[in-house]
Amino acid sequence: MENQIDTYRDLGRIVRIEDNGDYVVSWIDEREECILSQSIPKEFLSYNPGQWFEAKVKRKGSCIGKTLGIENVVARKPLEPISGEEFARKMAHCRIVLPIIPIEKI
């Protein structure tokens, strides 16, 4: 199955645009990859470094295989962080009780 090409949904951020027009992308799993300019949709060309996006990507081998192309893309804006106090205030109205697990035990 190493040579099989499949389509996956992934989240990424543009790191930089090379002089030749290729895009260096950092995927949500922190892999960095160069995407050839001829394998991206025209909407992608308006994005600048730092822009987050959601994309349907063609990959060879597996979901973390080499990206062969991006079929379609949608710009995404990351959510603004909120303070712990604001989170607690919003969660006070929630009836679900979630356990608090110290980070070192995760």
TARAWO-V689080 format. One record per residue. RES is the residue in one small letter. SS is DSSP state (alpha for helix, beta for strand, coil for the rest). PSI is psi in degrees with one decimal (999 if undefined). Layout:
res	ss	psi
RES	SS	PSI
RES	SS	PSI
This chain:
res	ss	psi
m	coil	-1.3
e	coil	-27.9
n	coil	-1.5
q	coil	139.9
i	beta	125.5
d	beta	165.0
t	beta	135.0
y	beta	157.1
r	beta	134.5
d	beta	159.9
l	beta	138.5
g	beta	174.1
r	beta	136.3
i	beta	123.7
v	beta	-49.9
r	beta	163.8
i	beta	123.1
e	coil	161.4
d	coil	-30.1
n	coil	2.2
g	coil	-6.2
d	coil	152.3
y	beta	131.7
v	beta	123.1
v	beta	140.3
s	beta	117.1
w	beta	165.6
i	coil	-25.8
d	coil	12.1
e	coil	8.3
r	coil	140.3
e	beta	137.9
e	beta	145.4
c	beta	124.4
i	beta	124.6
l	coil	137.4
s	alpha	-29.5
q	alpha	-5.0
s	alpha	22.7
i	coil	151.4
p	coil	158.0
k	alpha	-29.8
e	alpha	-32.4
f	alpha	-28.7
l	alpha	-20.0
s	alpha	-6.4
y	coil	147.7
n	coil	163.9
p	coil	138.1
g	coil	-16.4
q	coil	126.5
w	beta	150.9
f	beta	157.1
e	beta	135.8
a	beta	152.7
k	beta	121.1
v	beta	146.4
k	beta	125.8
r	beta	148.1
k	beta	126.0
g	coil	-50.1
s	coil	180.0
c	coil	-18.4
i	coil	16.5
g	coil	179.7
k	beta	128.9
t	beta	122.9
l	beta	-22.3
g	beta	161.4
i	beta	122.0
e	beta	-49.0
n	beta	160.3
v	beta	146.5
v	beta	128.7
a	beta	142.9
r	beta	146.6
k	coil	125.5
p	coil	149.2
l	coil	143.6
e	coil	138.4
p	coil	150.8
i	coil	157.6
s	coil	161.7
g	alpha	-36.3
e	alpha	-43.3
e	alpha	-39.2
f	alpha	-46.1
a	alpha	-40.9
r	alpha	-43.1
k	alpha	-36.4
m	alpha	-18.4
a	coil	-25.7
h	coil	-3.5
c	coil	138.9
r	coil	-5.0
i	coil	132.1
v	coil	119.6
l	coil	137.2
p	coil	146.1
i	coil	119.7
i	coil	124.3
p	coil	143.9
i	alpha	-38.3
e	alpha	-15.0
k	alpha	-3.9
i	coil	999
